[in-house]
Amino acid sequence: QVQLVESGGGLVQAGGSLRLSCAASGRPSNIGAMGWYRQAPAKQRELVATITSGGSTNYADSAKGRFTISRGNAKNTVYLQMNSLKAEDTAVYYCNAVILPYTRHQYIAWGQGTQVTVSS
């Protein structure tokens, strides 16, 4: 089973930057689209950004102009560069990926989540 391992969360001051990383482990599988979601207190999990294996990106309105999603050359990693952070960006950020096993049906995998706290 493919697992997603995240890193890069932490505490940052408003206006600062943070870079999140997520790596999918599982050589027997191909990895399709990957993305970042977040869940703030008292809110449902929401889409932040997605990127296909070909590099096509999609952003939530709140992320446009400030966040950049990118893909590693091996296509099993995804990054989220977050600039000009605001207190409203405080949330648990989750990585996800479309897993394409060679001998199974495709499924969605999720990371454990990483806390991003923006102080104000």
C-alpha positions, 0 to 999 in steps of 0.5 A, spaced: 500 500 500 502 506 498 503 511 503 504 519 503 509 522 508 509 529 509 514 534 512 515 542 512 509 544 517 510 549 522 509 556 525 511 562 521 509 569 522 504 573 517 507 575 511 512 569 511 513 563 507 513 556 508 514 550 503 510 543 504 513 537 501 509 530 500 512 523 498 509 517 495 512 511 497 510 504 493 514 502 487 509 497 484 504 503 483 504 509 478 502 516 481 497 520 478 494 527 480 497 529 487 494 535 491 493 539 497 487 540 502 487 543 508 482 543 514 481 549 519 478 549 525 470 549 525 471 548 517 470 542 512 476 540 508 477 544 502 481 544 496 488 548 496 491 546 489 492 540 485 497 538 479 497 532 474 502 528 472 503 532 466 504 538 470 497 542 469 495 545 476 489 548 479 488 552 485 483 555 490 481 562 489 484 563 496 491 560 494 492 564 487 497 568 487 500 566 493 501 559 493 505 554 488 504 547 487 509 543 483 511 536 482 518 532 483 521 529 477 520 522 479 512 524 479 512 521 486 513 528 490 509 534 490 510 541 493 506 547 496 510 553 496 506 558 500 508 565 500 505 571 503 502 567 509 496 570 513 493 568 519 487 565 515 491 560 512 492 556 519 490 549 518 492 542 518 494 541 511 493 534 507 497 531 501 493 526 497 494 522 491 491 518 485 494 511 486 494 507 480 496 500 482 498 495 477 494 489 479 488 493 483 483 499 482 485 506 483 484 509 489 486 516 493 491 516 498 491 521 504 497 523 508 497 524 515 496 532 515 501 537 517 500 543 522 501 550 519 500 555 524 501 563 522 501 568 527 498 575 527 
